């Protein structure tokens, strides 16, 4: 056990690597999935319908006696729109239209109310308002419909008043009709009804499904940081026992068997991998809860299978670090290999992209890495329907463990080669020959 305790002290001496790969890299990867979790958490479950309010600017160039018409138009639009000021000059309006400052710009031309009254009297073509609709969305078009509703209501009210009084439509009657439209709508509950949403009996199930999907996403996101962290820390920790000729001489001169020492070193790194797995599992549960999603939809059997998958994956990642440590490469090379290896897993395992969008060559490469089978095992243990498929989970976890066995076998073979050809010779020194 002395080798195990020594390895434990050497491992925790790698504080910088633990901080970078376990803490920083994990939080960075899990932070990328935070936006997905927030979108799932912000699913609207309210019982009232709230429309988006378009931004509308009303530019009155008519003025004078027609100001009552424009004021009534603004009051009518303020019920469902946000009124903004964009200026009155041609340059201001061009700037507002080009910068998409408002969803709809309504321009009341000069003498518009006079022309409108004359059109009703002479039964000629009705003048039109100048309207500029935003090109980035449909909100401006919806607000334009409200402007047309106001014009129709004002026209019908003005014609009805003129028919009842036996007089013709004038500017004053148009202003009065516009004001009458606003007065009739104000305080009328039926004018602006609230759209009610019936409760969805499956609403609770939907949020549980969102929580389950968030947990699965967090587990998949651990594929890259886990392999990068355990690969680097294991390779650097076990490499410390065989990095120099003096250390190797002491190890080979030890009364313990070399296999026993290697086993204790790997057991130490494997135990650390189990602790990292528990850390990832805690994060995968804590972040959905922090976002307000229920975790009651996570099946206990599926959670247990996910935990076993993560532990097996951490041991396989440690086994790959054990294999590289037998080559006795420096720390810079270890970091480079870990990041390249981790990124290959990230982009080919289905973690970063949906499998349906991946080209076949990436799928073939992914199936040659343990990350692909890790993600398949997680999907089998925690799918969107909430069912647990042990028959689909077991082949994936078995292949993950087989990768680990292959890495250990290669590492032992490399270790045997180094023992058969040890580099233990001391530097040559100058010796004086006796004559």
Secondary structure as the mmCIF struct_conf table of DSSP 4:
data_model
#
loop_
_struct_conf.conf_type_id
_struct_conf.id
_struct_conf.beg_label_comp_id
_struct_conf.beg_label_asym_id
_struct_conf.beg_label_seq_id
_struct_conf.end_label_comp_id
_struct_conf.end_label_asym_id
_struct_conf.end_label_seq_id
HELX_RH_AL_P HELX_RH_AL_P1 UNK A 2 UNK A 12
TURN_TY1_P TURN_TY1_P1 UNK A 13 UNK A 13
HELX_RH_AL_P HELX_RH_AL_P2 UNK A 15 UNK A 17
HELX_RH_PI_P HELX_RH_PI_P1 UNK A 18 UNK A 24
HELX_RH_AL_P HELX_RH_AL_P3 UNK A 25 UNK A 32
TURN_TY1_P TURN_TY1_P2 UNK A 33 UNK A 33
HELX_RH_AL_P HELX_RH_AL_P4 UNK A 34 UNK A 41
TURN_TY1_P TURN_TY1_P3 UNK A 42 UNK A 42
BEND BEND1 UNK A 47 UNK A 47
STRN STRN1 UNK A 48 UNK A 48
STRN STRN2 UNK A 54 UNK A 60
BEND BEND2 UNK A 62 UNK A 62
HELX_RH_3T_P HELX_RH_3T_P1 UNK A 64 UNK A 66
HELX_RH_AL_P HELX_RH_AL_P5 UNK A 67 UNK A 77
TURN_TY1_P TURN_TY1_P4 UNK A 78 UNK A 80
STRN STRN3 UNK A 81 UNK A 83
BEND BEND3 UNK A 88 UNK A 89
HELX_RH_AL_P HELX_RH_AL_P6 UNK A 90 UNK A 98
TURN_TY1_P TURN_TY1_P5 UNK A 99 UNK A 100
BEND BEND4 UNK A 103 UNK A 103
STRN STRN4 UNK A 104 UNK A 108
TURN_TY1_P TURN_TY1_P6 UNK A 110 UNK A 111
HELX_RH_AL_P HELX_RH_AL_P7 UNK A 112 UNK A 122
TURN_TY1_P TURN_TY1_P7 UNK A 123 UNK A 123
HELX_LH_PP_P HELX_LH_PP_P1 UNK A 125 UNK A 127
STRN STRN5 UNK A 130 UNK A 133
BEND BEND5 UNK A 135 UNK A 136
BEND BEND6 UNK A 138 UNK A 138
HELX_RH_AL_P HELX_RH_AL_P8 UNK A 139 UNK A 165
TURN_TY1_P TURN_TY1_P8 UNK A 166 UNK A 166
HELX_RH_AL_P HELX_RH_AL_P9 UNK A 171 UNK A 185
TURN_TY1_P TURN_TY1_P9 UNK A 186 UNK A 187
TURN_TY1_P TURN_TY1_P10 UNK A 189 UNK A 192
HELX_LH_PP_P HELX_LH_PP_P2 UNK A 193 UNK A 195
STRN STRN6 UNK A 196 UNK A 196
HELX_LH_PP_P HELX_LH_PP_P3 UNK A 198 UNK A 200
TURN_TY1_P TURN_TY1_P11 UNK A 201 UNK A 202
HELX_RH_AL_P HELX_RH_AL_P10 UNK A 203 UNK A 239
TURN_TY1_P TURN_TY1_P12 UNK A 240 UNK A 242
BEND BEND7 UNK A 243 UNK A 244
HELX_RH_AL_P HELX_RH_AL_P11 UNK A 245 UNK A 253
BEND BEND8 UNK A 254 UNK A 256
HELX_RH_AL_P HELX_RH_AL_P12 UNK A 258 UNK A 290
TURN_TY1_P TURN_TY1_P13 UNK A 291 UNK A 292
TURN_TY1_P TURN_TY1_P14 UNK A 296 UNK A 297
BEND BEND9 UNK A 298 UNK A 298
HELX_RH_AL_P HELX_RH_AL_P13 UNK A 300 UNK A 325
TURN_TY1_P TURN_TY1_P15 UNK A 326 UNK A 328
HELX_RH_AL_P HELX_RH_AL_P14 UNK A 331 UNK A 348
BEND BEND10 UNK A 349 UNK A 353
HELX_RH_3T_P HELX_RH_3T_P2 UNK A 355 UNK A 357
BEND BEND11 UNK A 358 UNK A 358
HELX_RH_AL_P HELX_RH_AL_P15 UNK A 360 UNK A 367
TURN_TY1_P TURN_TY1_P16 UNK A 368 UNK A 368
BEND BEND12 UNK A 369 UNK A 369
HELX_RH_AL_P HELX_RH_AL_P16 UNK A 370 UNK A 381
BEND BEND13 UNK A 382 UNK A 382
TURN_TY1_P TURN_TY1_P17 UNK A 384 UNK A 385
HELX_RH_AL_P HELX_RH_AL_P17 UNK A 390 UNK A 420
TURN_TY1_P TURN_TY1_P18 UNK A 421 UNK A 421
HELX_LH_PP_P HELX_LH_PP_P4 UNK A 425 UNK A 428
HELX_LH_PP_P HELX_LH_PP_P5 UNK A 432 UNK A 434
#
